[in-house]
Amino acid sequence: MSLPVEVHEQSWPSRIGAGVGVGFAAGALTGAVASNWGDIKVPSAWPALVRTGSQMAQYGTTLALVGGTFATVDCFVESARGKKDAWNGVLAGAASGAALGLRIGSLPAAVKAAAALALASAVVDLTGGRLVGKGLVDDGATPPRRIYPYTS
């Protein structure tokens, strides 16, 4: 099953850069939120800022690794196979999951993450990049929701 060709093809450096950049930004945001859970031992601002910064860096580099690995493997497999289909994403998902598990430091975690991200990538690709595929949920059994706009 081939996916539709995108209208605006990107070069591989821009795809990899976007994967790393978006991964780092998402990880930094997640690290900023995660740093607020837990106790700060010294009741002053500096230890909290240091902890937040280090959490942002750790989470950011981890998700940058995942995004960069996915984009790199996706570009490589697409170039090697000469096709743009769901298998590229499956292989890229498996590689990025393995990289995530190895970053954590556990081989069983790497295998599980590789399988999970390969499956997630396959689902996304096979549903056309949407959460809901065509015709899978919209069967017409549920009436449309009525919207009543505010009027003044």
N, C-alpha and C positions, 0 to 999 in steps of 0.2 A: 504494500500500500504506500503510495507516494503522497507526500504532502504538497499542497499548492506552493508554487514558487513565490517567494516574497517579491513585492514590487521594488523595494529598495534594498538591494543587496549591500551588505557591509563588508569591508575588508577584514581579514583575520586579525590584524593588530587592533582595530577598533572594537571588534567583538571581544577579544581577550581583555583589552583595557576596560571595556564596560563591565565585564564579568568581575574583574578584580575591584574596580571602583565601586560598583553597586554592592558587592559582597562586603567590602570594607565599611562602607557607609551603614549598611544594615547591621553589621556586627558591632560597630561603634555605638549605634543607637541602642542595640540590645544590651551592650555592656554598660551603658550609662544607666539604663533602667535596672539591670541586675545589681549594680553596685549599691543601690539604695536598700537592698534587702540585706540584713545582717547588722551587727553592732559595730560601731566605730568606737575603739577603746578610749581615745583621747577626745574630750569634748571641745575640739577646736576645728576651724575650717580646713587647715592645711592637710591633716591626715585624710579627711573625706575627699578632698580634691585629688590627692595622690592616688587613693584607692579607685576613685572614679576613672581617672586617666589610665591607670594600669588595666582596669577591667575593659575599658573601651579599646585599648590596644590589643589585648588578648583576644577578645571576641572579634574585633575587626580583622586581625590577621588570619584567624581561623576561617571566617566566612570569605575573606579575600582568597584564601587558598582554595576553598571549595568552588567559588565562582570562577577563578582563573583556571583551575583544573577542568571544570566542565566546559568552559569556552574553548580551551586549547584542544582537548580531546575531540570535542564536537567538530571543530575546524579541521583537525587532522583526519578524522574518520571520513568526513564529507569529501575532503580532497582525495584521500586514498581510494574511496569507493566510487567517487564520481556521482554520488546520489545524495539527495537531501530528503531523508525519510526518518521514520521513527527509530530505526535501529541506531542512527547516529546519536540520538539523545539517550537511548538506553545504555549504550557503551560509555557515553560521557557521564551519565548519572552513576554508573557503576564505578568509574574511575574516581569521580569526585567523592563518592561515598567511602571508597577505600582510603582516599587521602584524608578524609575527616577522621575515620577510625584510627588510622596510623598516627595522626596528630594527637589524638586522645591517648594513644600508646597501648592499644589493645587490638590484637589480631581478630578475636571474635567480634569485637565492635566494628572493625573494618569490614568484615564479611557481611554483617547485618546491615550496616549503613550503606554498603555498596548495593545490596539487594533492594533496600528500601528506596534509595534514590533512583535506581534503575527503574523500579516499578512506578515511582511517582512521575518520572520523565516520560515513560511509556503512556501513562494515563493522560498526561497533559498533551502529548503529541497526538495521540489517537482521538482525543476529543476536540481537536482543532485549536488547542491553546485556551480553551474555555473551561470553566468549572463544570458546566452542564453541556453535554454533547447535543448534537442535533437530533431532536425527536426522542431522546431518552426520558425526559421528564415532562416536557410540554405536550401532554396528550389531550388537552382540552377538557379534562374532567374537572379541573378547578376553574371556577369562573374568575375573570380578571378582577383585580382589586380596583375599587372605585376611589378616585381621588377627588376630594372636595377642597378646592382652593379657598383660601381666606379672602373674604371680600370686606371692604370697609365702606 
